[in-house]
């Protein structure tokens, strides 16, 4: 995601001084904005790759901001930070407010109710320049699913980062000026030290954080500060404080800031300019979709931007310089509209994909999104012109800033309250007659009443399976929790007349161990009910995104270590059976495969005489099935995927089970799919809570099937 704003800060003239020197107009900067925003739109609309545009704009913003403040500091003028912040944020927030109000309307018009709380939270974050932290938090939360990847406000993360920098950077520059006055140093050496330290520290952290948690690192301010610091260092490198002309007696001597370098650097400037532009243009083609970003990879577009800035400074009028291309009319035209195009293109893109139920954008539609972004940019400008002309609002930037914020905050507050109070299932009894679920596929329910579908969007986050209770410290084996895993235990209620403190796992009662990831966890709802009915104890060792199997080079080291610890714990427990998920469903062809190394993974149990029950995985879809149902309804073809495009025709576990007497396969596909389709809703219950996880509510209706098949696999004795 990228953010094309690189405007110089508007600094109030709070004290009389010698007139400021004339600063040379840089059409190459505006052209570079045009290049960057076109890269952003093209690679957002037609690919899933990083464009590098945000990094270019970050460098440009800091370059202009730093240069503007340095001129004021070196002329001895007060910085007037409160007035600067009011003017800057009043100017930036106006277009954002118009866009947020439009997105708010689109949310309630087109987006499923399950998305409303999430999108309203992101709208609040966008209004107050904190949405990047909201997205970072959602990105690292496994149970947040893929919500952060499909929000129409995801692009606002970069505006939040930029807004935070617009608050901090002037303070850093003011601090540099204060240190310079206190130490009799010039401000530039102090600024070199400060921004050099920010650059080195942030870049180092970016490398570490991107490797450890790339989803969160992408949105973090701390992993991006070095890009702004590079822009500031570029400003320090390309400008020098020239000796001023004689000033009036008693007046602070003005300092003229001119580009460093000169004629000898023209050739170098030409080379740097073209090399920088080439690096920027090459970035999205060289960076693969799975490349972790920013890290060191972001050096390509940022150093490229710095090189273009250097080239334009050293060779501003070179006939063969890159500035000639960047000064072309079309690039200048897009550069003038870059901010608005960026603000509008992403929500238009996401809304288009949602409304059309498409996963890709045809070229004509993509061109239409770009054209609509330009039109809305113009409409936004007209609306803001009228807004600024209203009595009171035109009185000052501070009043306009507050009024603009309130213009968005008031409807957001109302919308938020509406989502809290809204309950589509109010007054409807949640009985088996109203919500038969899998009973429909067992032919036990012939009529399904017309009632609201459950679970509702507000209940969606509680549908991850009934795991039982957390293991007590003495029950949790070494290495399970230390490796990011979870230990859960389901204990049966004591029989009437027995000692409630006695061991429930003794006698004829069975003890089962469940190993795996979230797909094993979702099975715990029906397994829990069966355990209660049969008086079984169930212990679960789970780690999200870590399916149980033998060690594999294709698994993360932590996952391999966890599976080894879970395997050892299960062997030491000597249970009556080990339950796992033995296949892996895929969103694309071939749609399913045996878990890599699965046979080797269960062999230690089989060798120890411990039966293994391998469940077949449920279907996995390329989009959120819960949102599909809420957006288009349960009867839409998109929400009823052909069975042939969901799983293989034959369960891959059958052949494996035929080779091992103690390996039993349980296939619940006939309770998830019909003969022809795998629907999103069965018996008024949402089958899936996202792309591939079965809701706990639907799992409750699978209890008869799981009980019968488990008893058959384990023997009824």
C-alpha angles and dihedrals in degrees: 000000000000141000121209107201118120103149122146114252117260105239118196117234096235100163135034115256143148110299113273118255116259110262115216115249111245110206088172089069093054090046090051088054088054092051092048097049092048090052089050095051096043095049095041095049101041106024142031094229131114111259099197090226094121090057092052091051093048090055092046093049095051091043093056096038093050094046092050094050093044090055090052093046094047091049089054094241124147113257096222093205099180091053091045093052093046093051095043098048094040088056095045098041096054097073090038091055092053091048093047092052090050092048090048090056091046091050093059093038101049113002121090118255090244088070098048100087092045094048094046089052089052091047090056089048091050091050093053098035096247102103092108089068091048090053092044090054092049092046094058095042107094091199091055088078115198098320095119091055096060106040120123088221098052091105090062091076090086093050087054091052090048092048091052090050090049086058097044104036096063088050090052091049091046088050090052090053091049092050090047092053093046095048100035088239126136114258095238098065089048091050091048090056095045098046092039089057092047090049095050096042096045094044091051091049091046090057093049097042095044091054093046102040112003096174094058094036091058092065099035121115091211093060091051103045092090090064090058090043088055089055090051093048089050090054090050092049097047100047133055133189107249123207107269127230119256112293131209114277111279094011122123108256111252119231120215113213111212131171113270119233125040143196095335088060097054094097092047090048092054092050093046093048095052093041090051094050090047091053091051094048093045096051099083091044095049098041112081122219091250094048112122110243144234101009113104091325090078089064088082099066095031096050087042090056091047090051092051089051090050092047092052091049097047097039108022096155102028108141091221097038125120089247090076090063095041090052092060114124099244093052091047089050093052091042090057090054099035096111095052094042090052094048094051106034097070100051088044090052095048092045091050092052091047098047095043094041089228130143095201136039122233115226095251091050091049091052087050090054090052092047092048089050090055092048093049090048088058093044090050091052091052092048092050092049089057092043092054090050094060116110111266095012091075091052094090148327094262094055091044091050093051093043092050092049091050091049088064100031096058098057090039090056092050092047091049092053091048092055090050094051097040115103114163092188097054111135095016116115114229097225130147088251093057095038110029096157112173091008085082090062090046087056089240094119117050098171125048114196122228101253133134115285120251148251096047125218091260090056096047095095092058096056100092099109136279100270099174120227129337112260116258113247091258090051097051111088120229114275098020100099093025088063094051096267135132131231119204132174133199113197123186122240111258115257117254112277095020129113107268089211094056121108107272091201097065129097119019094339115114129232117209129189120209118203129185147053137303091308089060089046093055089056090059093082095067091032089054092053091048091049091052091050095045099037094242129154115226123194118188129199107190138171120181117244089009113106115197115258143115120298111291134184087222091063125077114261091243090055092050090049092049093049089050091051092046091048092052092046091051092049092050091049090056093206128189089249143353117227121205142153107253104187134052120220119215131205091222135041130330080032095200143034140171111270107265110260092002097139091052089047095057097037093089089059094046091048089052091052094251113139117232123213111201116196119205113239122250122243121285120210132203091236140035106283093193091057091042090060094045093047102042105015130250095282098060114114090232089062093048106060119193111258089231088063094047108052140358117277090245126040106250090215094066095076091046093049090051090062096052125052094204096046112092126186124212117194118191095175092112088060093048100040139032121229090277111020143033102220128202092225129040121176094351091304126113105240095200132040095199137338098327115351122105114227118248088232091061090042088062089064091052093064097101091050096046092046095050094045095044092051090048092050095046098035123251097256 
